[in-house]
């Protein structure tokens, strides 16, 4: 918090009988204002090919060290060509939003997302979207081998081969892969981590979950490995009854957290 001296100036009358003297006085008091949001938002993206470019769905959430310091009134999203900083664009979204979709061309782009309160802005969280090169297209295609993983200890164990010069790893997946929106989730891990047990209250036996492992360096994330597996694999007959139960019950409707999708 910071303090600001707020002065109020007035006059008071002194003296007796017919002799009056006006004396100017100043009363000071201090008003307390909360600071701008501290820390940064945890941000992620999903990139899909489109005609003449790509659709990028952006997601954000408040990470552990984030402090709103009052009421968040908006989220500020900016993006521009990462090479020559040309064609900057910006949108301001309400505090209810946690995702939005933008369109970019095939050049690399820099995306910045900030939270805003009545005083100012949080530090920007930056994502660099690499250019849509032939290499990137190949890595994001089905040609990248998908490895089978198994459920254990109430979660699904994901491991990967570390890459030099990576400053973090990101795993993303859908809590409800059969639905749209699928409730995309992601977790970040430090550079010395090469495995993680992914747990979610939404995971149920008989549903196959797909995981993408990304290596990140200097805010640039590259698809590293693809995994697929079950919390618990069921026989075909068990899977049929499980699917019909989920379809006809309100379990999914109660369990899924619908995102605020702002365009």
matplotlib code that plots the C-alpha trace (Angstrom):
import matplotlib.pyplot as plt

x = [0.0, 1.0, 0.1, -0.9, -1.1, -4.5, -4.8, -8.0, -7.7, -10.2, -10.4, -11.2, -12.2, -10.5, -10.7, -13.2, -15.8, -15.4, -11.9, -11.8, -8.9, -9.1, -6.4, -5.9, -5.5, -4.7, -5.8, -3.9, -4.9, -3.5, -5.6, -4.5, -4.7, -3.9, -1.1, -1.4, -1.7, 1.6, 3.0, 2.0, -0.8, -0.2, -1.0, -1.3, -2.5, -4.0, -3.0, -5.1, -4.5, -6.8, -7.1, -4.2, -3.0, -3.9, -6.5, -5.0, -7.1, -5.5, -6.1, -5.1, -5.4, -4.0, -0.9, 0.1, 2.2, -0.3, -1.9, -4.9, -4.6, -8.2, -10.8, -9.6, -11.6, -10.3, -7.7, -5.6, -4.5, -2.0, -0.3, 2.0, 4.5, 7.4, 10.0, 9.4, 6.8, 4.4, 0.6, 0.0, -3.5, -5.2, -8.4, -9.7, -11.8, -14.0, -12.8, -15.2, -13.2, -10.4, -10.0, -10.3, -9.6, -7.5, -6.4, -2.7, -0.9, 1.9, 4.6, 5.9, 3.8, 4.3, 1.3, 1.1, -1.7, -2.0, -4.6, -5.8, -7.2, -8.2, -4.6, -2.6, -1.5, 0.2, 3.5, 2.9, 2.8, 4.3, 3.9, 5.8, 3.9, 6.4, 6.0, 4.0, 7.1, 7.1, 8.9, 6.3, 3.5, 5.2, 5.6, 2.0, 0.7, -0.2, 3.3, 4.6, 4.5, 1.9, 3.1, 0.7, 0.7, -0.9, -2.9, -1.4, -2.0, -5.2, -3.6, -1.9, 1.9, 3.6, 7.3, 9.4, 13.0, 14.5, 15.8, 18.9, 18.3, 14.6, 13.6, 10.3, 7.9, 4.2, 1.7, -1.9, -4.9, -8.7, -10.7, -13.7, -12.3, -15.7, -17.2, -16.8, -15.4, -13.3, -12.1, -8.5, -6.0, -2.3, 0.5, 4.0, 7.1, 10.7, 13.7, 14.9, 11.6, 11.1, 8.0, 4.7, 1.7, -1.3, -4.4, -7.9, -11.2, -12.7, -10.7, -12.9, -12.1, -12.8, -12.1, -9.0, -7.1, -4.6, -1.6, 0.8, 4.2, 5.9, 9.4, 9.6, 12.6, 12.4, 8.6, 8.6, 6.9, 7.5, 5.6, 7.9, 5.9, 2.3, 0.8, -2.5, -3.9, -6.6, -7.0, -8.2, -8.8, -12.1, -13.4, -15.6, -18.8, -17.8, -16.9, -20.3, -22.2, -19.9, -20.4, -24.2, -24.1, -22.1, -24.3, -27.6, -26.6, -25.9, -22.4, -20.8, -23.1, -22.2, -18.6, -17.4, -16.4, -17.6, -15.0, -15.8, -15.0, -14.6, -14.1]
y = [0.0, 3.6, 6.8, 10.1, 13.4, 14.9, 18.6, 20.4, 24.2, 26.5, 29.6, 30.2, 33.5, 34.7, 37.9, 39.6, 42.3, 44.3, 43.0, 40.0, 38.3, 35.6, 33.0, 30.4, 26.9, 23.6, 20.2, 17.2, 13.6, 10.5, 8.4, 4.7, 3.3, -0.3, -0.8, -2.2, -6.0, -7.8, -10.9, -12.2, -14.2, -17.8, -17.8, -20.5, -20.9, -23.3, -22.7, -24.1, -23.6, -21.3, -19.8, -17.4, -17.8, -19.3, -19.0, -18.6, -19.3, -17.6, -18.7, -17.2, -17.8, -16.3, -18.2, -18.8, -15.6, -13.3, -10.6, -8.7, -5.9, -4.9, -5.7, -6.7, -4.6, -5.9, -8.0, -6.3, -8.4, -7.1, -8.8, -7.9, -9.2, -10.5, -9.7, -6.0, -5.1, -4.1, -4.2, -4.0, -4.8, -4.6, -5.7, -5.0, -7.8, -7.8, -9.3, -12.3, -13.5, -16.1, -16.8, -15.2, -16.0, -14.0, -14.4, -14.0, -14.6, -17.2, -14.9, -15.1, -13.1, -11.7, -11.8, -9.9, -10.3, -8.1, -7.7, -4.3, -2.8, 0.8, 1.8, 0.1, -3.0, -6.3, -7.2, -8.5, -12.2, -12.9, -15.7, -15.9, -17.8, -19.2, -18.8, -21.5, -23.1, -26.5, -27.9, -26.6, -28.0, -31.4, -31.4, -30.5, -33.1, -36.7, -37.7, -37.0, -40.4, -40.7, -42.7, -44.7, -43.8, -45.5, -44.4, -44.9, -43.5, -41.7, -39.9, -40.4, -40.5, -38.4, -38.5, -36.9, -36.5, -33.2, -30.7, -28.5, -24.8, -25.3, -23.1, -24.8, -27.6, -27.3, -30.2, -29.5, -31.7, -31.6, -32.6, -33.5, -34.6, -35.7, -32.2, -28.8, -26.7, -29.5, -27.5, -27.2, -27.4, -26.9, -27.1, -25.8, -27.5, -26.4, -27.2, -30.1, -31.9, -34.8, -36.5, -35.5, -37.3, -35.4, -35.6, -34.1, -34.6, -34.8, -37.9, -41.0, -44.6, -45.6, -42.2, -41.7, -38.5, -36.9, -34.9, -32.6, -31.9, -28.6, -27.3, -23.6, -21.2, -17.4, -17.5, -19.7, -23.1, -26.0, -29.3, -32.0, -35.2, -36.5, -38.9, -40.8, -43.0, -43.8, -43.3, -46.9, -48.8, -50.7, -53.6, -52.6, -53.6, -51.7, -48.7, -48.7, -48.6, -46.0, -43.8, -44.1, -43.3, -40.1, -39.2, -39.6, -38.2, -34.7, -35.6, -33.8, -30.8, -30.3, -31.1, -29.0, -25.4, -23.5, -20.9, -17.3, -17.1, -13.5, -12.4]
z = [0.0, -0.4, 1.5, -0.1, 1.8, 1.0, 2.2, 3.0, 3.2, 5.0, 7.0, 10.7, 12.4, 15.5, 17.7, 19.8, 19.7, 16.4, 15.7, 13.6, 11.9, 9.4, 9.6, 6.9, 8.1, 6.5, 7.8, 6.5, 6.6, 4.8, 2.4, 1.9, -1.6, -2.5, -5.0, -8.5, -8.9, -8.0, -9.6, -13.0, -14.5, -15.5, -19.2, -21.9, -25.4, -28.0, -31.6, -34.5, -38.2, -40.1, -43.6, -44.1, -40.5, -37.2, -34.5, -31.0, -27.9, -24.9, -21.3, -18.0, -14.3, -11.1, -10.1, -6.5, -6.1, -7.7, -5.6, -6.9, -4.3, -4.6, -7.3, -10.7, -13.2, -16.5, -18.3, -21.0, -24.0, -26.6, -29.5, -32.3, -34.9, -32.8, -35.5, -36.3, -33.6, -36.4, -36.4, -32.6, -31.5, -28.1, -26.4, -22.9, -21.4, -18.3, -15.0, -15.6, -18.5, -18.3, -22.1, -25.5, -29.1, -31.5, -35.1, -36.2, -39.5, -39.9, -38.6, -35.0, -32.6, -29.1, -26.8, -23.5, -20.8, -17.8, -14.9, -14.1, -10.9, -10.0, -9.5, -12.3, -14.1, -13.1, -14.7, -18.2, -18.8, -22.2, -24.7, -28.0, -30.6, -33.1, -36.8, -38.6, -40.2, -41.9, -38.9, -36.5, -38.7, -38.7, -34.9, -34.3, -36.8, -36.1, -37.3, -33.9, -32.1, -29.3, -26.3, -24.1, -20.4, -17.4, -14.4, -11.0, -7.4, -8.5, -11.4, -14.7, -14.8, -17.5, -18.1, -20.8, -22.1, -20.8, -23.4, -22.9, -22.4, -21.4, -18.5, -17.9, -19.1, -19.6, -19.7, -21.0, -21.3, -21.5, -18.4, -20.6, -23.9, -25.3, -24.8, -26.3, -24.6, -23.2, -20.1, -21.1, -18.1, -17.9, -15.3, -15.3, -14.1, -13.5, -15.8, -13.6, -13.7, -16.1, -14.8, -13.1, -11.7, -13.2, -11.0, -11.5, -9.8, -13.3, -14.3, -14.5, -15.5, -19.1, -20.6, -22.6, -21.9, -24.3, -22.9, -24.7, -23.2, -24.2, -23.6, -23.0, -23.3, -23.2, -23.3, -26.5, -26.1, -28.4, -28.5, -27.2, -26.8, -26.9, -24.5, -24.2, -21.5, -19.0, -15.3, -15.5, -18.7, -18.8, -20.8, -23.8, -22.0, -18.9, -21.0, -22.7, -19.4, -18.0, -21.1, -21.0, -17.2, -17.8, -20.8, -19.0, -15.6, -14.5, -13.4, -16.3, -16.1, -12.4, -12.8, -15.7, -15.1, -18.1, -19.1, -19.8, -23.5, -24.5, -28.1]

ax = plt.figure().add_subplot(projection="3d")
ax.plot(x, y, z, "-o")
ax.set_aspect("equal")
plt.show()
